[in-house]
């Protein structure tokens, strides 16, 4: 059955008149909370403001009760205005800290880097090493490597020779 354009216009104007507000069953479509005249006892999620506090997992705490919400390890107290949580000034984490734990209110450093890394190798604090025949290095308590390079005297010969494992050139022919 094909409708012509003028018949479609007639249906658009006539059909809205056939559907009246009385034809809609209000039990099928509950009203919004603002339109609802009955009490709020039927709400699934009660409003706990002024009566208690709710944590991230939905657990309800009484006024005056201390609790630890899911997003913070700092303790909170439930008040009429909502949770009031401790926000202490936490000590700064050591910059060489390699292992941080968040068990308490403030993060704690559990392991501090106690070595130096130099050219892919690790050295103990105060350890001395020679990366090359001309360098002498030491791992400082600051976890930094300090090196000195040998200062060679000017050879007194025309053709000095560099020997393996020696830093400065030597004169072979006097």
Rosetta constraint file for C-alpha pairs under 8 A:
AtomPair CA 3 CA 7 HARMONIC 6.02 0.50
AtomPair CA 3 CA 8 HARMONIC 6.31 0.50
AtomPair CA 4 CA 8 HARMONIC 6.34 0.50
AtomPair CA 5 CA 9 HARMONIC 6.47 0.50
AtomPair CA 6 CA 10 HARMONIC 6.51 0.50
AtomPair CA 7 CA 11 HARMONIC 6.42 0.50
AtomPair CA 8 CA 12 HARMONIC 6.36 0.50
AtomPair CA 9 CA 13 HARMONIC 6.41 0.50
AtomPair CA 10 CA 14 HARMONIC 6.01 0.50
AtomPair CA 11 CA 15 HARMONIC 5.64 0.50
AtomPair CA 12 CA 16 HARMONIC 6.91 0.50
AtomPair CA 13 CA 17 HARMONIC 7.41 0.50
AtomPair CA 14 CA 18 HARMONIC 6.78 0.50
AtomPair CA 15 CA 19 HARMONIC 6.69 0.50
AtomPair CA 16 CA 20 HARMONIC 7.71 0.50
AtomPair CA 19 CA 23 HARMONIC 6.33 0.50
AtomPair CA 20 CA 24 HARMONIC 7.35 0.50
AtomPair CA 25 CA 29 HARMONIC 7.27 0.50
AtomPair CA 26 CA 30 HARMONIC 6.35 0.50
AtomPair CA 26 CA 31 HARMONIC 7.86 0.50
AtomPair CA 31 CA 35 HARMONIC 5.75 0.50
AtomPair CA 31 CA 36 HARMONIC 5.82 0.50
AtomPair CA 32 CA 36 HARMONIC 6.18 0.50
AtomPair CA 48 CA 52 HARMONIC 5.26 0.50
AtomPair CA 48 CA 53 HARMONIC 6.37 0.50
AtomPair CA 48 CA 54 HARMONIC 7.58 0.50
AtomPair CA 49 CA 53 HARMONIC 7.15 0.50
AtomPair CA 49 CA 80 HARMONIC 6.56 0.50
AtomPair CA 49 CA 81 HARMONIC 6.99 0.50
AtomPair CA 49 CA 82 HARMONIC 6.80 0.50
AtomPair CA 50 CA 63 HARMONIC 7.99 0.50
AtomPair CA 50 CA 79 HARMONIC 7.34 0.50
AtomPair CA 50 CA 80 HARMONIC 4.11 0.50
AtomPair CA 50 CA 81 HARMONIC 6.39 0.50
AtomPair CA 50 CA 82 HARMONIC 7.40 0.50
AtomPair CA 51 CA 62 HARMONIC 6.96 0.50
AtomPair CA 51 CA 63 HARMONIC 6.55 0.50
AtomPair CA 51 CA 80 HARMONIC 6.58 0.50
AtomPair CA 52 CA 60 HARMONIC 6.45 0.50
AtomPair CA 52 CA 61 HARMONIC 5.40 0.50
AtomPair CA 52 CA 62 HARMONIC 4.66 0.50
AtomPair CA 52 CA 63 HARMONIC 5.16 0.50
AtomPair CA 52 CA 78 HARMONIC 6.43 0.50
AtomPair CA 52 CA 79 HARMONIC 7.17 0.50
AtomPair CA 52 CA 80 HARMONIC 7.00 0.50
AtomPair CA 52 CA 82 HARMONIC 7.40 0.50
AtomPair CA 53 CA 60 HARMONIC 5.48 0.50
AtomPair CA 53 CA 61 HARMONIC 5.06 0.50
AtomPair CA 53 CA 62 HARMONIC 6.66 0.50
AtomPair CA 53 CA 63 HARMONIC 7.32 0.50
AtomPair CA 53 CA 78 HARMONIC 5.68 0.50
AtomPair CA 53 CA 79 HARMONIC 7.58 0.50
AtomPair CA 53 CA 82 HARMONIC 5.93 0.50
AtomPair CA 53 CA 83 HARMONIC 6.34 0.50
AtomPair CA 54 CA 58 HARMONIC 5.51 0.50
AtomPair CA 54 CA 59 HARMONIC 5.42 0.50
AtomPair CA 54 CA 60 HARMONIC 4.47 0.50
AtomPair CA 54 CA 61 HARMONIC 6.26 0.50
AtomPair CA 55 CA 59 HARMONIC 5.51 0.50
AtomPair CA 55 CA 60 HARMONIC 6.71 0.50
AtomPair CA 55 CA 61 HARMONIC 7.97 0.50
AtomPair CA 55 CA 69 HARMONIC 5.18 0.50
AtomPair CA 55 CA 70 HARMONIC 6.70 0.50
AtomPair CA 56 CA 69 HARMONIC 6.26 0.50
AtomPair CA 56 CA 70 HARMONIC 5.44 0.50
AtomPair CA 56 CA 71 HARMONIC 7.30 0.50
AtomPair CA 57 CA 70 HARMONIC 7.19 0.50
AtomPair CA 61 CA 65 HARMONIC 6.21 0.50
AtomPair CA 61 CA 67 HARMONIC 7.59 0.50
AtomPair CA 61 CA 78 HARMONIC 6.76 0.50
AtomPair CA 62 CA 78 HARMONIC 6.61 0.50
AtomPair CA 63 CA 77 HARMONIC 7.76 0.50
AtomPair CA 63 CA 78 HARMONIC 4.95 0.50
AtomPair CA 63 CA 79 HARMONIC 5.32 0.50
AtomPair CA 63 CA 80 HARMONIC 6.74 0.50
AtomPair CA 64 CA 77 HARMONIC 5.86 0.50
AtomPair CA 64 CA 78 HARMONIC 5.14 0.50
AtomPair CA 64 CA 79 HARMONIC 6.03 0.50
AtomPair CA 65 CA 77 HARMONIC 5.63 0.50
AtomPair CA 65 CA 78 HARMONIC 5.52 0.50
AtomPair CA 66 CA 75 HARMONIC 6.54 0.50
AtomPair CA 66 CA 76 HARMONIC 5.48 0.50
AtomPair CA 66 CA 77 HARMONIC 4.45 0.50
AtomPair CA 66 CA 78 HARMONIC 6.48 0.50
AtomPair CA 67 CA 75 HARMONIC 5.69 0.50
AtomPair CA 67 CA 76 HARMONIC 5.33 0.50
AtomPair CA 67 CA 77 HARMONIC 6.41 0.50
AtomPair CA 67 CA 78 HARMONIC 7.78 0.50
AtomPair CA 68 CA 72 HARMONIC 6.72 0.50
AtomPair CA 68 CA 73 HARMONIC 6.02 0.50
AtomPair CA 68 CA 74 HARMONIC 6.30 0.50
AtomPair CA 68 CA 75 HARMONIC 4.89 0.50
AtomPair CA 68 CA 76 HARMONIC 5.94 0.50
AtomPair CA 69 CA 73 HARMONIC 7.10 0.50
AtomPair CA 69 CA 74 HARMONIC 7.95 0.50
AtomPair CA 69 CA 75 HARMONIC 7.59 0.50
AtomPair CA 69 CA 76 HARMONIC 7.33 0.50
AtomPair CA 72 CA 105 HARMONIC 7.34 0.50
AtomPair CA 73 CA 102 HARMONIC 7.71 0.50
AtomPair CA 73 CA 103 HARMONIC 7.03 0.50
AtomPair CA 73 CA 104 HARMONIC 5.70 0.50
AtomPair CA 73 CA 105 HARMONIC 4.67 0.50
AtomPair CA 73 CA 106 HARMONIC 7.75 0.50
AtomPair CA 74 CA 85 HARMONIC 6.55 0.50
AtomPair CA 74 CA 86 HARMONIC 5.77 0.50
AtomPair CA 74 CA 87 HARMONIC 6.93 0.50
AtomPair CA 74 CA 104 HARMONIC 6.99 0.50
AtomPair CA 74 CA 105 HARMONIC 4.23 0.50
AtomPair CA 74 CA 106 HARMONIC 7.66 0.50
AtomPair CA 75 CA 85 HARMONIC 5.77 0.50
AtomPair CA 75 CA 86 HARMONIC 5.88 0.50
AtomPair CA 75 CA 105 HARMONIC 7.43 0.50
AtomPair CA 76 CA 83 HARMONIC 5.89 0.50
AtomPair CA 76 CA 84 HARMONIC 5.31 0.50
AtomPair CA 76 CA 85 HARMONIC 3.88 0.50
AtomPair CA 76 CA 86 HARMONIC 6.17 0.50
AtomPair CA 77 CA 83 HARMONIC 5.54 0.50
AtomPair CA 77 CA 84 HARMONIC 5.32 0.50
AtomPair CA 77 CA 85 HARMONIC 6.32 0.50
AtomPair CA 78 CA 82 HARMONIC 5.85 0.50
AtomPair CA 78 CA 83 HARMONIC 4.51 0.50
AtomPair CA 78 CA 84 HARMONIC 6.43 0.50
AtomPair CA 79 CA 83 HARMONIC 5.76 0.50
AtomPair CA 79 CA 84 HARMONIC 6.84 0.50
AtomPair CA 88 CA 105 HARMONIC 8.00 0.50
AtomPair CA 88 CA 106 HARMONIC 7.84 0.50
AtomPair CA 90 CA 106 HARMONIC 5.49 0.50
AtomPair CA 90 CA 107 HARMONIC 7.63 0.50
AtomPair CA 91 CA 106 HARMONIC 7.71 0.50
AtomPair CA 93 CA 97 HARMONIC 6.88 0.50
AtomPair CA 93 CA 107 HARMONIC 7.68 0.50
AtomPair CA 93 CA 108 HARMONIC 7.07 0.50
AtomPair CA 93 CA 109 HARMONIC 6.23 0.50
AtomPair CA 94 CA 109 HARMONIC 7.13 0.50
AtomPair CA 94 CA 112 HARMONIC 7.49 0.50
AtomPair CA 96 CA 112 HARMONIC 5.52 0.50
AtomPair CA 96 CA 113 HARMONIC 5.28 0.50
AtomPair CA 97 CA 109 HARMONIC 5.94 0.50
AtomPair CA 97 CA 110 HARMONIC 7.47 0.50
AtomPair CA 97 CA 111 HARMONIC 5.73 0.50
AtomPair CA 97 CA 112 HARMONIC 4.19 0.50
AtomPair CA 97 CA 113 HARMONIC 5.90 0.50
AtomPair CA 98 CA 109 HARMONIC 7.66 0.50
AtomPair CA 98 CA 110 HARMONIC 7.77 0.50
AtomPair CA 98 CA 111 HARMONIC 5.55 0.50
AtomPair CA 98 CA 112 HARMONIC 5.53 0.50
AtomPair CA 98 CA 113 HARMONIC 5.94 0.50
AtomPair CA 99 CA 109 HARMONIC 5.97 0.50
AtomPair CA 99 CA 110 HARMONIC 5.38 0.50
AtomPair CA 99 CA 111 HARMONIC 5.01 0.50
AtomPair CA 99 CA 112 HARMONIC 7.19 0.50
AtomPair CA 100 CA 107 HARMONIC 6.52 0.50
AtomPair CA 100 CA 108 HARMONIC 5.55 0.50
AtomPair CA 100 CA 109 HARMONIC 4.59 0.50
AtomPair CA 100 CA 110 HARMONIC 5.73 0.50
AtomPair CA 100 CA 111 HARMONIC 7.35 0.50
AtomPair CA 101 CA 107 HARMONIC 5.71 0.50
AtomPair CA 101 CA 108 HARMONIC 5.31 0.50
AtomPair CA 101 CA 109 HARMONIC 6.48 0.50
AtomPair CA 101 CA 110 HARMONIC 6.74 0.50
AtomPair CA 102 CA 106 HARMONIC 6.73 0.50
AtomPair CA 102 CA 107 HARMONIC 4.62 0.50
AtomPair CA 102 CA 108 HARMONIC 6.51 0.50
AtomPair CA 103 CA 107 HARMONIC 7.09 0.50
AtomPair CA 104 CA 108 HARMONIC 7.94 0.50
AtomPair CA 113 CA 143 HARMONIC 7.69 0.50
AtomPair CA 114 CA 124 HARMONIC 6.91 0.50
AtomPair CA 114 CA 125 HARMONIC 6.42 0.50
AtomPair CA 114 CA 141 HARMONIC 7.88 0.50
AtomPair CA 114 CA 143 HARMONIC 6.87 0.50
AtomPair CA 115 CA 122 HARMONIC 6.34 0.50
AtomPair CA 115 CA 123 HARMONIC 5.52 0.50
AtomPair CA 115 CA 124 HARMONIC 4.74 0.50
AtomPair CA 115 CA 125 HARMONIC 5.43 0.50
AtomPair CA 115 CA 139 HARMONIC 7.33 0.50
AtomPair CA 115 CA 143 HARMONIC 5.87 0.50
AtomPair CA 116 CA 122 HARMONIC 5.52 0.50
AtomPair CA 116 CA 123 HARMONIC 5.14 0.50
AtomPair CA 116 CA 124 HARMONIC 6.46 0.50
AtomPair CA 116 CA 125 HARMONIC 6.87 0.50
AtomPair CA 116 CA 139 HARMONIC 5.72 0.50
AtomPair CA 116 CA 140 HARMONIC 7.71 0.50
AtomPair CA 116 CA 143 HARMONIC 4.87 0.50
AtomPair CA 116 CA 144 HARMONIC 6.01 0.50
AtomPair CA 116 CA 145 HARMONIC 6.51 0.50
AtomPair CA 117 CA 121 HARMONIC 5.48 0.50
AtomPair CA 117 CA 122 HARMONIC 4.49 0.50
AtomPair CA 117 CA 123 HARMONIC 6.33 0.50
AtomPair CA 117 CA 143 HARMONIC 7.96 0.50
AtomPair CA 117 CA 144 HARMONIC 7.98 0.50
AtomPair CA 117 CA 145 HARMONIC 7.74 0.50
AtomPair CA 118 CA 122 HARMONIC 6.45 0.50
AtomPair CA 118 CA 123 HARMONIC 7.68 0.50
AtomPair CA 118 CA 145 HARMONIC 7.00 0.50
AtomPair CA 123 CA 127 HARMONIC 6.21 0.50
AtomPair CA 123 CA 139 HARMONIC 6.41 0.50
AtomPair CA 124 CA 139 HARMONIC 6.55 0.50
AtomPair CA 125 CA 139 HARMONIC 5.12 0.50
AtomPair CA 125 CA 140 HARMONIC 5.74 0.50
AtomPair CA 125 CA 141 HARMONIC 5.60 0.50
AtomPair CA 125 CA 143 HARMONIC 7.00 0.50
AtomPair CA 126 CA 138 HARMONIC 6.01 0.50
AtomPair CA 126 CA 139 HARMONIC 4.95 0.50
AtomPair CA 126 CA 140 HARMONIC 5.43 0.50
AtomPair CA 126 CA 141 HARMONIC 6.71 0.50
AtomPair CA 127 CA 138 HARMONIC 5.60 0.50
AtomPair CA 127 CA 139 HARMONIC 5.44 0.50
AtomPair CA 127 CA 140 HARMONIC 7.96 0.50
AtomPair CA 128 CA 136 HARMONIC 7.27 0.50
AtomPair CA 128 CA 137 HARMONIC 5.60 0.50
AtomPair CA 128 CA 138 HARMONIC 4.28 0.50
AtomPair CA 128 CA 139 HARMONIC 6.57 0.50
AtomPair CA 129 CA 136 HARMONIC 6.08 0.50
AtomPair CA 129 CA 137 HARMONIC 5.30 0.50
AtomPair CA 129 CA 138 HARMONIC 6.25 0.50
AtomPair CA 130 CA 134 HARMONIC 7.80 0.50
AtomPair CA 130 CA 135 HARMONIC 5.59 0.50
AtomPair CA 130 CA 136 HARMONIC 4.76 0.50
AtomPair CA 130 CA 137 HARMONIC 5.97 0.50
AtomPair CA 131 CA 135 HARMONIC 6.15 0.50
AtomPair CA 131 CA 136 HARMONIC 7.10 0.50
AtomPair CA 131 CA 137 HARMONIC 7.46 0.50
AtomPair CA 132 CA 136 HARMONIC 7.73 0.50
AtomPair CA 133 CA 165 HARMONIC 5.52 0.50
AtomPair CA 133 CA 166 HARMONIC 5.70 0.50
AtomPair CA 133 CA 167 HARMONIC 5.05 0.50
AtomPair CA 134 CA 149 HARMONIC 5.54 0.50
AtomPair CA 134 CA 150 HARMONIC 5.19 0.50
AtomPair CA 134 CA 166 HARMONIC 7.42 0.50
AtomPair CA 134 CA 167 HARMONIC 4.65 0.50
AtomPair CA 134 CA 168 HARMONIC 7.63 0.50
AtomPair CA 135 CA 147 HARMONIC 6.46 0.50
AtomPair CA 135 CA 148 HARMONIC 5.72 0.50
AtomPair CA 135 CA 149 HARMONIC 4.59 0.50
AtomPair CA 135 CA 150 HARMONIC 6.29 0.50
AtomPair CA 136 CA 147 HARMONIC 5.50 0.50
AtomPair CA 136 CA 148 HARMONIC 5.43 0.50
AtomPair CA 136 CA 149 HARMONIC 6.49 0.50
AtomPair CA 136 CA 150 HARMONIC 7.82 0.50
AtomPair CA 137 CA 145 HARMONIC 6.56 0.50
AtomPair CA 137 CA 146 HARMONIC 5.54 0.50
AtomPair CA 137 CA 147 HARMONIC 4.02 0.50
AtomPair CA 137 CA 148 HARMONIC 6.39 0.50
AtomPair CA 138 CA 145 HARMONIC 5.66 0.50
AtomPair CA 138 CA 146 HARMONIC 5.58 0.50
AtomPair CA 138 CA 147 HARMONIC 6.46 0.50
AtomPair CA 139 CA 143 HARMONIC 6.30 0.50
AtomPair CA 139 CA 144 HARMONIC 5.99 0.50
AtomPair CA 139 CA 145 HARMONIC 4.67 0.50
AtomPair CA 139 CA 146 HARMONIC 6.72 0.50
AtomPair CA 140 CA 144 HARMONIC 5.47 0.50
AtomPair CA 140 CA 145 HARMONIC 6.00 0.50
AtomPair CA 140 CA 146 HARMONIC 7.09 0.50
AtomPair CA 150 CA 167 HARMONIC 7.25 0.50
AtomPair CA 150 CA 168 HARMONIC 7.95 0.50
AtomPair CA 152 CA 167 HARMONIC 7.80 0.50
AtomPair CA 152 CA 168 HARMONIC 5.44 0.50
AtomPair CA 152 CA 169 HARMONIC 7.88 0.50
AtomPair CA 153 CA 168 HARMONIC 7.72 0.50
AtomPair CA 155 CA 160 HARMONIC 6.50 0.50
AtomPair CA 155 CA 169 HARMONIC 6.92 0.50
AtomPair CA 155 CA 170 HARMONIC 6.82 0.50
AtomPair CA 155 CA 171 HARMONIC 6.86 0.50
AtomPair CA 156 CA 171 HARMONIC 7.37 0.50
AtomPair CA 157 CA 171 HARMONIC 5.88 0.50
AtomPair CA 157 CA 173 HARMONIC 7.93 0.50
AtomPair CA 157 CA 174 HARMONIC 7.09 0.50
AtomPair CA 159 CA 171 HARMONIC 7.02 0.50
AtomPair CA 160 CA 169 HARMONIC 5.52 0.50
AtomPair CA 160 CA 170 HARMONIC 5.31 0.50
AtomPair CA 160 CA 171 HARMONIC 4.79 0.50
AtomPair CA 160 CA 172 HARMONIC 6.99 0.50
AtomPair CA 161 CA 169 HARMONIC 5.16 0.50
AtomPair CA 161 CA 170 HARMONIC 5.31 0.50
AtomPair CA 161 CA 171 HARMONIC 6.22 0.50
AtomPair CA 161 CA 172 HARMONIC 6.86 0.50
AtomPair CA 162 CA 166 HARMONIC 6.97 0.50
AtomPair CA 162 CA 167 HARMONIC 7.45 0.50
AtomPair CA 162 CA 168 HARMONIC 6.69 0.50
AtomPair CA 162 CA 169 HARMONIC 4.52 0.50
AtomPair CA 162 CA 170 HARMONIC 6.39 0.50
AtomPair CA 163 CA 167 HARMONIC 7.81 0.50
AtomPair CA 163 CA 169 HARMONIC 6.97 0.50
AtomPair CA 163 CA 170 HARMONIC 7.52 0.50
